[in-house]
Amino acid sequence: MDHADLVRLRRARDRMDRDFAEPLDVPTLAREALMSTGHFSRSFKAAFGETPHAWLMTRRIERAMALLRNTDLSVTEVCMAVGATSLGSFSSRFTELVGEPPSAYRQRSHADLVAIPGCFAKHLTRPRRVR
C-alpha cells in the first residue's frame, strides 16, 4: 500500500471518528478516498484491522456507552443520536461488542469511572468484540 492510499484511508477513518452520527456508507467513503469500494474495504481492513463498517459501528457504540452512562436519554434516543437507524441492529451490535444489552449496561453502576480522567475512561470502556 502506498503512502497516498494510507493518507486517504486515515482521512476516511478520521471522518468516521468525527462524523459517526452522520449517515456514512462504504461507497461514499470509498469515493471520497478515490478508491473502488472493494479496494477501499480491503485496504482499510489491512491498515486498521477492521472493515470500515465495523470501525464505524464501534465508534457509534463507544459514543452510545457514554450517553447511556451520562444522560437520561432512552435507549431508542441514544440509538438515533449515534446514527444507528435500527434499534434491533443497534442493540445486537451493542451486545456483541459490550457483552450486555444497552439497558443492562445503563442499569449497572459506573461509579468507578467518575474519578478517572476522560482519556483513560475512554480507553477502559472501549468496546471489544465478545466471543
C-alpha positions as CSV (number, residue, x, y, z in Angstrom):
1,M,0.0,0.0,0.0
2,D,1.5,3.3,-1.0
3,H,1.7,6.5,1.1
4,A,-1.1,8.3,-0.8
5,D,-3.5,5.4,-0.1
6,L,-2.6,5.5,3.6
7,V,-3.3,9.2,3.8
8,R,-6.7,8.8,2.2
9,L,-7.5,5.9,4.5
10,R,-6.6,7.9,7.5
11,R,-8.8,10.7,6.3
12,A,-11.7,8.3,5.9
13,R,-11.1,6.8,9.4
14,D,-10.9,10.3,10.9
15,R,-14.2,11.2,9.2
16,M,-15.8,8.2,10.7
17,D,-14.4,9.0,14.1
18,R,-15.6,12.6,13.8
19,D,-18.9,12.2,11.9
20,F,-20.1,8.9,13.3
21,A,-23.7,10.1,13.8
22,E,-23.9,11.1,10.1
23,P,-25.3,8.7,7.5
24,L,-22.0,7.3,6.3
25,D,-21.6,4.3,4.0
26,V,-18.7,2.5,2.4
27,P,-19.4,3.6,-1.2
28,T,-19.4,7.3,-0.1
29,L,-16.2,6.9,1.9
30,A,-14.5,4.9,-0.9
31,R,-15.5,7.6,-3.4
32,E,-14.0,10.3,-1.1
33,A,-10.8,8.2,-0.8
34,L,-10.6,8.0,-4.6
35,M,-10.8,4.2,-4.4
36,S,-13.2,1.5,-5.6
37,T,-15.5,0.1,-2.9
38,G,-13.7,-3.3,-2.8
39,H,-10.2,-1.8,-2.8
40,F,-11.2,0.7,-0.1
41,S,-12.7,-2.1,2.2
42,R,-9.7,-4.4,1.7
43,S,-7.1,-1.6,2.2
44,F,-9.0,-0.3,5.3
45,K,-9.0,-3.7,6.9
46,A,-5.4,-4.2,6.1
47,A,-4.4,-0.9,7.6
48,F,-6.7,-0.8,10.7
49,G,-7.6,-4.4,11.4
50,E,-11.4,-3.9,10.9
51,T,-13.7,-3.3,8.0
52,P,-14.9,0.3,7.5
53,H,-18.4,-0.7,8.7
54,A,-17.1,-2.4,11.8
55,W,-14.9,0.6,12.6
56,L,-17.9,3.0,12.3
57,M,-20.2,0.8,14.4
58,T,-17.5,0.6,17.1
59,R,-17.3,4.4,17.2
60,R,-21.1,4.5,17.4
61,I,-21.2,2.0,20.3
62,E,-18.4,3.9,22.1
63,R,-20.5,7.1,22.0
64,A,-23.7,5.2,23.0
65,M,-21.9,3.8,26.0
66,A,-21.0,7.4,27.1
67,L,-24.6,8.6,26.5
68,L,-26.0,5.7,28.5
69,R,-23.7,6.4,31.4
70,N,-24.1,10.2,31.4
71,T,-27.6,11.1,30.2
72,D,-31.2,10.2,30.7
73,L,-31.8,9.6,27.0
74,S,-33.8,6.4,26.3
75,V,-32.0,3.6,24.5
76,T,-34.0,4.5,21.4
77,E,-32.9,8.1,21.6
78,V,-29.3,7.0,22.1
79,C,-29.6,4.7,19.1
80,M,-30.7,7.6,16.9
81,A,-28.2,10.1,18.4
82,V,-25.3,7.9,17.4
83,G,-26.5,7.5,13.8
84,A,-27.9,4.0,14.0
85,T,-31.1,3.6,12.1
86,S,-32.4,0.3,13.5
87,L,-32.9,-0.3,17.2
88,G,-32.7,-4.0,16.8
89,S,-29.4,-3.9,14.9
90,F,-28.0,-1.3,17.3
91,S,-28.9,-3.5,20.3
92,S,-27.5,-6.6,18.7
93,R,-24.2,-4.9,17.8
94,F,-24.0,-3.2,21.3
95,T,-24.5,-6.6,23.0
96,E,-21.9,-8.2,20.7
97,L,-19.3,-5.6,21.5
98,V,-20.0,-4.8,25.1
99,G,-21.2,-8.2,26.3
100,E,-24.6,-7.0,27.6
101,P,-27.6,-5.2,26.2
102,P,-27.8,-1.4,26.3
103,S,-30.5,-1.4,29.0
104,A,-28.4,-3.7,31.3
105,Y,-25.3,-1.5,30.6
106,R,-27.2,1.6,31.7
107,Q,-28.5,0.0,34.9
108,R,-25.1,-1.2,36.0
109,S,-23.1,1.1,38.2
110,H,-20.4,3.2,36.5
111,A,-19.2,4.9,39.7
112,D,-15.7,3.5,39.3
113,L,-15.3,5.7,36.2
114,V,-16.1,9.0,37.9
115,A,-12.7,9.7,39.3
116,I,-10.8,8.6,36.2
117,P,-9.7,11.2,33.6
118,G,-11.8,11.0,30.4
119,C,-9.0,9.8,28.2
120,F,-8.4,6.8,30.4
121,A,-12.1,6.2,30.8
122,K,-12.5,6.1,27.1
123,H,-9.7,3.5,26.8
124,L,-11.1,1.4,29.6
125,T,-14.6,1.4,28.2
126,R,-13.6,0.9,24.5
127,P,-15.8,-1.9,23.2
128,R,-14.2,-5.1,22.1
129,R,-15.8,-8.0,20.4
130,V,-17.1,-10.5,22.9
131,R,-16.9,-14.1,21.5
